[in-house]
Amino acid sequence: MLFKNIAILDEDLAYQPDRWVGVRDGRIAYIGDEAPADADAYGEAYDGAGKLLMPALYNDHAHAPMVLLRGYAENLPLQAWLEQKCWPFEAKITPEDNYWAMTLACAELARYGGVSFSDMYYATRERAQAVTEAGMKANLSEGLLAFEPKPFAEYPQCALNEELVRELHGSADGRIRIDYNIHAEYTSNPQVCAEVAAIAREKGLRVHLHASETRSEVEECRGRHDGLSPIAYFDSLGVLDGAVTAAHCVWVDDADIALLRERDVTVAHCPASNMKLGSGFAPVAKMLDAGVRVALGTDGMASNNNHNLFQDMYLMGLIAKGSTLDPAVVDPRQVIEAATRAGALSQGREDCGLIREGMRADVCVLDVTGPQWCPMTAPAYNVLYAGDGSDVVLTMCDGEVVYRDGAWPTIDVERAKAEVAARTRRIISEL
């Protein structure tokens, strides 16, 4: 495809009007202020009038099949939400349920400009099938709750992870990646944490975990582990020595932030989920000032209700200002970077997340002709505070269109909706 006369957010997230962007063989092959000499070789010419092309979005923390629970577990604090509603419901979810839920989640992500997500859940083979068929990307980790004091090798996830890495890691031209998982400090034991981390480091794979989501989690962790916070606890076991994405990090102190920076941990900030569950406001401004990489996540649909990452971008920008009483902290470029390049790097996708020649063609196109976009005095601010995911008219993953003008070329959305609705009704009837 050749996007002609289209405005872009370039690799520095600066606004550039009237550009030509050529996509070929899955990558951005040309960016210029005039048509490339071989314009005809790019196939379809896309009229960019009234449009803005920017990097597609990377959801750095999700439990995507939880679309099955959308609207089910409401108005509860985290522990009651988990123990009384989510875990009993999830015990009834079959692998086929996961497949259809993942398919619907992919459609929703693509609709709002998303192409890739880090997903912590179950039935990884079925989830990978759904993502592969949708033409999208995911870092998938098999959920692990390790309540019993026994080695990781005695948990079925140990052998399963070995199989998943052999079968799926790097499949679909690298679009599918397998991560290792530690759900959280309070759902694991020290031996399992240390062993999972060691295996992941040996294999060169990432670890995806939850940390410091609530005040009570941190207080109880300190009580169990000689005053160590969850971040310090994971560090003491060598977990942070590898490539780690830590979701939430709402209740981190200065010492935790220093560790996150020193160990090059990516924080997956989930502002909508953290507010909905009453968990609090992550100190994002302080983390960014300290040099911590902050990416953006939706979390699951029982604690957010939609995969519109533009909404989370909006909240990230506002919460940072409101919670610090400082309107000058966290500018739009930092937020957009969190939803794009930082998420790609967190997933180990070095050639993604930027509008730059040679990068993979993960882009989304927004219609900026609506009244909320006028005037375009400060385009990055418009993207963050005036625009929305509903303005997305095209989403492209590795150069292939996965959403365009209300249609999903790779997904039967009506079938997915019907399957998910029916399966949710069945599960609720079984509870």
Protein Blocks (a to p, Z undefined) as FASTA:
>chain_A
ZZehiacddfkopacehiadddeehiafbdcfbdcfklmmnopaddfehiacddddddfb
dcfklmmmgoklghiafklmmmmmmmmmmmmpcfklmmmmmmmmmmmmmmnopabdcddd
ehkllmmmmmmmnopacddddddddfbccdfklpmklmmmmmmmmmmgopanhlaccddd
dfblklccfklmmmmmmmmmmnopacdddehkbfklmmmmmmmngoiafklmmmmnommm
mccddehjlmccfklmmmmmmnopacdddfklmmmnonaccdfklmmmnopacdddebja
klnopacfklmmmmmmmmmmmmnopakgoifklmmmmmmmmmmmmnopakgoiacehiac
ddddddfkbfklpccfblmlmmmmmmcfklpcbdceehiafbeghiafkbcfklmmmmmm
mmmmmmmmmZZ
